[in-house]
Amino acid sequence: MELDLVRKKLDYFDDMIKTMITLRMSLIPIVATIKVKNKMPLFQGNRENEIYKGIEEFAEKSGVDSDLVKNIYKLIMTDALKIQEKMAEDLKLSEKDEKIDFSKLEPMKKKFEKIDTIIEKNIPEIILDIMKECESKDLNLTQVATWYYDEKIKFYSGNHF
């Protein structure tokens, strides 16, 4: 029973990770268009180095293994570069994209605006608050999150006091 509760939470976070990757990758065609339009190199090592530096800082504060996160990002950035290279060759939208009537998608705009607010404002504010509190207690985000979810699972599985 406990394991099922933990797996349910893992599934939830897995779905969130996949959604975040989808949203991140949805920006790549825009990046490619800007780079091609401005005759910029598709691969930008400085940007990649900034990302890796940010991962190091995040890993140090959160307790997550930096190599794990770096490896995930290497895959994401490799795929992003492939998309940019293909777009640079094609310089046009795919057939699938050309068939979409984007005017019919206007009602979804409010939902995306809500997602942006949560992703860009709410989540970072909450995480930063938690990380500051962790730091004041000489803990990291991973330790505290593990404690929190362990307590939550115990409660829902009936093993609470």
SEMAR-739618 format. One record per residue (C-alpha): residue number from 1; x, y, z; residue in one letter. Coordinates in steps of 0.2 Angstrom, whole numbers, plus 5000, padded with zeros to 4 digits. Layout:
SEMAR-739618
@resi->NUM	x->X	y->Y	z->Z	resn->A;
...
***
This chain:
SEMAR-739618
@resi->1	x->5000	y->5000	z->5000	resn->M;
@resi->2	x->5014	y->5012	z->5005	resn->E;
@resi->3	x->5023	y->5008	z->4989	resn->L;
@resi->4	x->5008	y->5011	z->4978	resn->D;
@resi->5	x->5006	y->5029	z->4986	resn->L;
@resi->6	x->5024	y->5033	z->4983	resn->V;
@resi->7	x->5023	y->5027	z->4965	resn->R;
@resi->8	x->5007	y->5037	z->4962	resn->K;
@resi->9	x->5017	y->5052	z->4968	resn->K;
@resi->10	x->5031	y->5047	z->4956	resn->L;
@resi->11	x->5019	y->5045	z->4942	resn->D;
@resi->12	x->5013	y->5063	z->4945	resn->Y;
@resi->13	x->5030	y->5070	z->4945	resn->F;
@resi->14	x->5035	y->5060	z->4930	resn->D;
@resi->15	x->5020	y->5068	z->4921	resn->D;
@resi->16	x->5025	y->5085	z->4927	resn->M;
@resi->17	x->5043	y->5082	z->4920	resn->I;
@resi->18	x->5036	y->5076	z->4903	resn->K;
@resi->19	x->5025	y->5091	z->4902	resn->T;
@resi->20	x->5039	y->5103	z->4907	resn->M;
@resi->21	x->5050	y->5095	z->4894	resn->I;
@resi->22	x->5036	y->5097	z->4881	resn->T;
@resi->23	x->5034	y->5116	z->4885	resn->L;
@resi->24	x->5053	y->5118	z->4885	resn->R;
@resi->25	x->5054	y->5110	z->4868	resn->M;
@resi->26	x->5040	y->5120	z->4861	resn->S;
@resi->27	x->5051	y->5135	z->4862	resn->L;
@resi->28	x->5065	y->5128	z->4852	resn->I;
@resi->29	x->5057	y->5132	z->4835	resn->P;
@resi->30	x->5056	y->5150	z->4840	resn->I;
@resi->31	x->5074	y->5150	z->4846	resn->V;
@resi->32	x->5079	y->5142	z->4829	resn->A;
@resi->33	x->5069	y->5155	z->4819	resn->T;
@resi->34	x->5077	y->5169	z->4829	resn->I;
@resi->35	x->5094	y->5162	z->4826	resn->K;
@resi->36	x->5092	y->5159	z->4808	resn->V;
@resi->37	x->5084	y->5176	z->4805	resn->K;
@resi->38	x->5098	y->5185	z->4814	resn->N;
@resi->39	x->5112	y->5173	z->4806	resn->K;
@resi->40	x->5117	y->5167	z->4823	resn->M;
@resi->41	x->5126	y->5151	z->4826	resn->P;
@resi->42	x->5114	y->5137	z->4831	resn->L;
@resi->43	x->5126	y->5130	z->4844	resn->F;
@resi->44	x->5130	y->5143	z->4857	resn->Q;
@resi->45	x->5143	y->5136	z->4869	resn->G;
@resi->46	x->5142	y->5150	z->4881	resn->N;
@resi->47	x->5123	y->5147	z->4884	resn->R;
@resi->48	x->5127	y->5129	z->4887	resn->E;
@resi->49	x->5140	y->5133	z->4900	resn->N;
@resi->50	x->5128	y->5145	z->4908	resn->E;
@resi->51	x->5115	y->5131	z->4910	resn->I;
@resi->52	x->5128	y->5119	z->4917	resn->Y;
@resi->53	x->5134	y->5132	z->4929	resn->K;
@resi->54	x->5116	y->5134	z->4935	resn->G;
@resi->55	x->5114	y->5116	z->4937	resn->I;
@resi->56	x->5129	y->5115	z->4948	resn->E;
@resi->57	x->5122	y->5129	z->4959	resn->E;
@resi->58	x->5105	y->5121	z->4959	resn->F;
@resi->59	x->5113	y->5104	z->4964	resn->A;
@resi->60	x->5123	y->5111	z->4978	resn->E;
@resi->61	x->5108	y->5119	z->4986	resn->K;
@resi->62	x->5095	y->5105	z->4982	resn->S;
@resi->63	x->5106	y->5090	z->4986	resn->G;
@resi->64	x->5102	y->5082	z->4968	resn->V;
@resi->65	x->5116	y->5074	z->4959	resn->D;
@resi->66	x->5123	y->5087	z->4947	resn->S;
@resi->67	x->5129	y->5073	z->4935	resn->D;
@resi->68	x->5111	y->5066	z->4934	resn->L;
@resi->69	x->5104	y->5083	z->4930	resn->V;
@resi->70	x->5118	y->5087	z->4918	resn->K;
@resi->71	x->5115	y->5071	z->4908	resn->N;
@resi->72	x->5097	y->5075	z->4907	resn->I;
@resi->73	x->5101	y->5092	z->4900	resn->Y;
@resi->74	x->5114	y->5085	z->4888	resn->K;
@resi->75	x->5100	y->5075	z->4880	resn->L;
@resi->76	x->5088	y->5089	z->4880	resn->I;
@resi->77	x->5100	y->5101	z->4872	resn->M;
@resi->78	x->5106	y->5088	z->4859	resn->T;
@resi->79	x->5088	y->5086	z->4854	resn->D;
@resi->80	x->5085	y->5104	z->4853	resn->A;
@resi->81	x->5101	y->5107	z->4842	resn->L;
@resi->82	x->5094	y->5093	z->4830	resn->K;
@resi->83	x->5078	y->5102	z->4829	resn->I;
@resi->84	x->5086	y->5119	z->4826	resn->Q;
@resi->85	x->5097	y->5111	z->4812	resn->E;
@resi->86	x->5082	y->5103	z->4804	resn->K;
@resi->87	x->5073	y->5120	z->4804	resn->M;
@resi->88	x->5088	y->5129	z->4797	resn->A;
@resi->89	x->5088	y->5117	z->4783	resn->E;
@resi->90	x->5069	y->5118	z->4780	resn->D;
@resi->91	x->5066	y->5136	z->4784	resn->L;
@resi->92	x->5047	y->5132	z->4784	resn->K;
@resi->93	x->5034	y->5125	z->4794	resn->L;
@resi->94	x->5030	y->5106	z->4793	resn->S;
@resi->95	x->5014	y->5100	z->4784	resn->E;
@resi->96	x->5006	y->5096	z->4801	resn->K;
@resi->97	x->5009	y->5114	z->4807	resn->D;
@resi->98	x->5003	y->5122	z->4791	resn->E;
@resi->99	x->4986	y->5112	z->4793	resn->K;
@resi->100	x->4982	y->5119	z->4810	resn->I;
@resi->101	x->4970	y->5134	z->4811	resn->D;
@resi->102	x->4978	y->5143	z->4826	resn->F;
@resi->103	x->4964	y->5155	z->4827	resn->S;
@resi->104	x->4953	y->5141	z->4834	resn->K;
@resi->105	x->4966	y->5139	z->4848	resn->L;
@resi->106	x->4963	y->5156	z->4855	resn->E;
@resi->107	x->4953	y->5150	z->4870	resn->P;
@resi->108	x->4968	y->5140	z->4876	resn->M;
@resi->109	x->4978	y->5156	z->4878	resn->K;
@resi->110	x->4971	y->5159	z->4895	resn->K;
@resi->111	x->4976	y->5142	z->4901	resn->K;
@resi->112	x->4993	y->5144	z->4895	resn->F;
@resi->113	x->4994	y->5161	z->4903	resn->E;
@resi->114	x->4989	y->5152	z->4920	resn->K;
@resi->115	x->5002	y->5139	z->4917	resn->I;
@resi->116	x->5015	y->5153	z->4914	resn->D;
@resi->117	x->5010	y->5161	z->4930	resn->T;
@resi->118	x->5012	y->5145	z->4940	resn->I;
@resi->119	x->5028	y->5140	z->4932	resn->I;
@resi->120	x->5037	y->5157	z->4931	resn->E;
@resi->121	x->5031	y->5165	z->4947	resn->K;
@resi->122	x->5022	y->5154	z->4960	resn->N;
@resi->123	x->5033	y->5138	z->4959	resn->I;
@resi->124	x->5050	y->5148	z->4960	resn->P;
@resi->125	x->5044	y->5159	z->4974	resn->E;
@resi->126	x->5039	y->5144	z->4984	resn->I;
@resi->127	x->5054	y->5134	z->4980	resn->I;
@resi->128	x->5066	y->5148	z->4985	resn->L;
@resi->129	x->5057	y->5151	z->5001	resn->D;
@resi->130	x->5059	y->5132	z->5005	resn->I;
@resi->131	x->5077	y->5133	z->5000	resn->M;
@resi->132	x->5081	y->5148	z->5011	resn->K;
@resi->133	x->5073	y->5139	z->5026	resn->E;
@resi->134	x->5083	y->5123	z->5022	resn->C;
@resi->135	x->5099	y->5133	z->5021	resn->E;
@resi->136	x->5095	y->5141	z->5038	resn->S;
@resi->137	x->5093	y->5124	z->5045	resn->K;
@resi->138	x->5108	y->5117	z->5036	resn->D;
@resi->139	x->5098	y->5105	z->5025	resn->L;
@resi->140	x->5095	y->5104	z->5007	resn->N;
@resi->141	x->5079	y->5103	z->4997	resn->L;
@resi->142	x->5080	y->5084	z->4993	resn->T;
@resi->143	x->5082	y->5080	z->5012	resn->Q;
@resi->144	x->5067	y->5091	z->5016	resn->V;
@resi->145	x->5056	y->5084	z->5002	resn->A;
@resi->146	x->5060	y->5066	z->5006	resn->T;
@resi->147	x->5055	y->5070	z->5024	resn->W;
@resi->148	x->5039	y->5078	z->5018	resn->Y;
@resi->149	x->5034	y->5065	z->5006	resn->Y;
@resi->150	x->5038	y->5051	z->5019	resn->D;
@resi->151	x->5027	y->5059	z->5032	resn->E;
@resi->152	x->5013	y->5061	z->5019	resn->K;
@resi->153	x->5014	y->5043	z->5013	resn->I;
@resi->154	x->5014	y->5037	z->5031	resn->K;
@resi->155	x->4999	y->5047	z->5035	resn->F;
@resi->156	x->4989	y->5041	z->5020	resn->Y;
@resi->157	x->4994	y->5023	z->5022	resn->S;
@resi->158	x->4987	y->5024	z->5040	resn->G;
@resi->159	x->5004	y->5023	z->5048	resn->N;
@resi->160	x->5002	y->5040	z->5056	resn->H;
@resi->161	x->5003	y->5042	z->5075	resn->F;
***
